[in-house]
């Protein structure tokens, strides 16, 4: 498992800082489907990150929900893409551009509805 390998590399007293995008717990079937559809690959998990970290021998030193900053970043990216539509369309094609913009809008929609969240963890081997 990746977390166990990271622990071996970091060693005692080391720190690991990372962010994840996760599905908000307790969603209904349709909301859960939309969250997974608009999240990154391999977003589905049977267990939340704090529990997973604990089970694999990590202690969480700090946690921050950075979803609002992530939403702002996605909005800036969408805005930049729309501002540079002509150049991007020339570079990647009209279909790819349209799909890219639709993906940003869809991602922003589920983020704004609270279906996905971006989390920052600071951890150390327990």
N, C-alpha and C positions, 0 to 999 in steps of 0.2 A: 504494500500500500504506500502511496505517495507520502502521507504524513509520517509514517514510520521511517521511511528513507530520509526525509528531511531532518528528523530527529537525530539520526545517526550522523549526518553531515554537520549539523549545528553543534551537537555536543552539549554537555552540561553547562548551564549558565548562559548559553547563547539565546538569541531572540529570533523569532520569525514574525515578520509583519506581512500581511497579505489582505487583499480584498476579494470578496465573492459577491456574485449576484445570486440571490436565492428567491425561491417562491415563498411568499408570505404564508405562514401556517394557518390552517383552518379554512381554506377556501372551498367554495362549492365546486362541484364537478366542472361546470362550464368555465368558471373563473380560473380554476386550476389549469384546465386545458389551454386557455388563452395565455396564462402566465408562462407555461412550459413552451408553448409555440413561439413566444416572443423573447424568451430568455436564451442564454448561450447553450451550446451543446452540453449534454450531461448535467443539466441543472436539477434533474429529478433526484431526490434522495429520500430514503426512508427515515432519516434522522436529521435533526437540526445541527448546525455547525458547532455550537458549544458542546453538545452531547458527543458528537463525533470526535472533537478535540479531546475531551475528557477520556473517552474510551481508548484513544490511541496514545495516551500518556502526555498530553499537553496541558499546561495551566494557562488560562486566559488572563493576561495582565491588564489589558485594556480592550474595550469594545466601543465602536462608534457606528451608528447608523448614518451613512453618508449618502443616503438616497437623494436628498434634495440637491446636493452638489452634482450627483450623477445626472439627475434630470436637467439641471442647468447646462451641463456639458453636452448632453444629447440635443437640447434645444439649439445650442450654439452650432453644433455640427449640422443639424437640419437647415438652419438659417444660412450657413456658409455654403452648403450644397445648393440651396435654392438661388443664392446670389450668383453662383458660378455655374448655373445650369447650362449655358451654351458651351462653355469650355469642357465641362464634365460630359455632356452629351457627345461632343466630338471625340473625347477620349475613350469613353466606355460604351457609347451607344445609347439611343433613346430608351430602349426597353430596360437596360440595366439601370439607367438613371431613374426611371420611373419606379422600378422595384426598390432601389436604394431609398428613395424618398418615402415610399410607402412603408418600408421597414422601419425607418426612423419614426414616422407618425404612429405606427402601430405600437412600437416599443414605448414611446412617450405616453400613449393612451393607457397601457397597462401599468406603467409606473405611476401615473397620476391617479389611477384608481386604487393604488396601493396593493396591486397584485404581485409585484416584484419589489425587491429591496436590494440595496448595495450596502454591504457591511465591511467594516475594517476591523481586523483582529491583530492584537499584539500578543504573542504567545511565547512560552518558554517550556522546555522539557520539564515535566513534573518530577 
